[in-house]
Amino acid sequence: MSFTTKRFQDYGTPEEAVAPLIPFLEKMDYNVVWEPACGDGFIYNVLRRYGFEVVCTDKRFGKNFFDSEPSIDYDVIITNPPFDKRGWFVKRCVDLRKPWCLLMPLFSFDKLTVAHLNRVRFELLILSKRIKFIENRVKMKNNAPFSVGWFCHMVLPQRIIIF
């Protein structure tokens, strides 16, 4: 299995990509997470193992991130947005005025994404190792051909952290 441009949309997020966020979430006392693009639930499962309450929604289940919110109060939004929608996910997160973390390629500084990131003080948790994402419920043999990081707002104690 290997990455192709056409298929960047639906890759599961392994624990090694989520685990670096945990100490920051705990320090901020964020307990309830909204995962709005939960797909097969990989981020959901990791966060639950670490003791977080997670509200899992996905457009496949009739809950579109762009026009709905959970009925319960949540502390932070955490997701790995679809590759071609990352700028729109940033916009929606900024508009919701809640803390958030979006796992995105470090080359995500396209015009739309930057326009919305500039509306807030964002932080970046750079994952120094490339991630082996999950495809068809199986961890990929090769690392992703790009580096990723958590683009966050109101989560990290400083602007840039390298993990």
C-alpha positions in Angstrom: 0.0 0.0 0.0 1.3 3.4 -0.8 0.0 7.0 -0.9 -1.5 8.4 -4.1 -2.8 11.9 -4.6 -6.2 10.6 -5.5 -6.5 8.7 -2.2 -5.2 11.2 0.4 -8.7 11.5 1.8 -9.3 8.6 4.1 -6.3 7.4 6.1 -6.7 6.3 9.7 -4.6 8.0 12.4 -2.4 5.7 14.5 -1.7 6.0 18.2 1.9 7.4 17.6 0.4 10.4 15.9 -2.2 11.1 18.7 -0.1 10.3 21.8 2.1 13.4 21.7 -1.1 15.5 22.2 -2.2 13.8 25.4 0.0 15.6 27.9 -1.1 19.0 26.5 -4.8 18.1 26.6 -4.4 16.8 30.2 -2.6 20.0 31.3 -5.4 22.1 29.8 -7.9 19.9 31.6 -9.7 19.1 28.4 -11.8 16.0 29.1 -14.5 16.0 26.4 -13.3 15.8 22.8 -15.3 16.2 19.6 -13.9 14.1 16.8 -15.9 15.4 13.8 -14.3 13.2 11.1 -14.0 10.0 13.0 -14.2 7.6 10.1 -13.3 4.2 11.4 -12.6 5.6 14.9 -8.9 5.4 15.2 -8.4 8.8 17.0 -11.6 8.0 19.0 -10.2 4.7 20.2 -6.8 6.2 21.2 -8.4 9.1 23.2 -10.8 6.7 24.9 -7.8 4.5 26.0 -6.3 7.6 27.6 -9.5 8.3 29.5 -11.1 11.0 27.4 -14.8 11.2 26.7 -15.1 11.4 22.9 -18.1 12.5 20.8 -17.6 10.9 17.5 -19.4 12.2 14.4 -18.8 11.9 10.7 -20.6 12.8 7.5 -20.9 9.1 6.8 -23.2 8.9 9.8 -25.3 12.0 8.8 -23.4 14.5 10.9 -21.6 17.0 8.7 -18.9 19.0 10.5 -19.8 22.1 8.5 -23.4 22.4 9.6 -23.8 20.6 12.9 -22.3 20.4 16.4 -22.7 17.8 19.2 -25.6 18.3 21.5 -23.3 18.0 24.6 -20.7 20.5 25.6 -17.2 19.7 24.5 -13.8 21.1 25.4 -11.7 20.6 22.3 -12.0 19.5 18.6 -9.5 16.9 17.5 -9.4 15.3 14.1 -7.4 14.4 11.0 -9.4 16.2 8.4 -9.8 15.0 4.8 -6.9 16.3 2.8 -8.8 18.3 0.3 -11.0 19.9 3.0 -8.2 21.0 5.5 -8.7 24.7 4.8 -12.4 24.5 5.3 -11.9 22.5 8.6 -9.6 25.3 9.8 -12.2 27.9 8.9 -14.9 26.0 10.7 -12.8 25.4 13.8 -11.9 29.2 14.0 -15.6 30.1 13.5 -16.6 27.8 16.4 -14.3 29.7 18.8 -13.3 26.5 20.7 -9.8 25.0 21.2 -8.9 22.6 18.4 -6.1 20.4 17.0 -6.0 19.3 13.3 -3.5 16.8 12.1 -2.3 18.1 8.7 0.7 17.8 6.4 3.3 20.5 7.2 2.9 21.8 3.6 -0.7 22.8 4.5 0.1 26.5 4.2 -2.0 27.0 1.1 -3.9 30.3 0.6 -7.2 29.2 2.2 -5.6 27.5 5.2 -3.3 30.4 5.9 -6.1 32.9 5.6 -8.0 31.2 8.4 -4.9 30.4 10.5 -4.1 34.1 10.5 -7.4 34.8 12.2 -6.2 33.2 15.5 -3.0 32.5 17.4 -2.3 29.0 16.3 0.3 26.6 17.6 2.1 23.8 15.8 3.2 20.5 17.3 5.5 19.1 14.7 5.9 15.3 14.6 9.5 14.8 13.8 9.0 11.2 12.6 6.9 10.5 9.6 3.7 8.6 10.3 2.6 5.2 9.1 -1.1 5.8 8.6 -3.8 3.2 8.4 -5.5 2.1 5.2 -8.3 -0.5 5.1 -7.8 -1.1 8.9 -4.1 -2.1 8.3 -1.1 0.0 9.2 0.8 0.9 6.0 4.1 -0.7 5.4 5.8 2.6 4.5 5.8 6.0 6.2 3.8 8.8 4.7 5.8 10.7 2.0 5.3 13.9 3.9 5.7 15.2 7.5 2.7 16.1 9.6 1.9 18.1 12.6 -0.9 19.1 14.9 -2.1 22.6 14.0 -3.8 23.8 17.2 -5.5 26.7 18.9 -5.6 27.2 22.7 -3.9 23.8 23.4 -0.1 24.1 23.3 1.9 26.3 25.7 4.0 27.8 23.0 3.8 28.5 19.2 6.0 25.7 18.0 6.9 22.4 19.6 8.9 19.6 17.9 8.1 16.1 19.2 
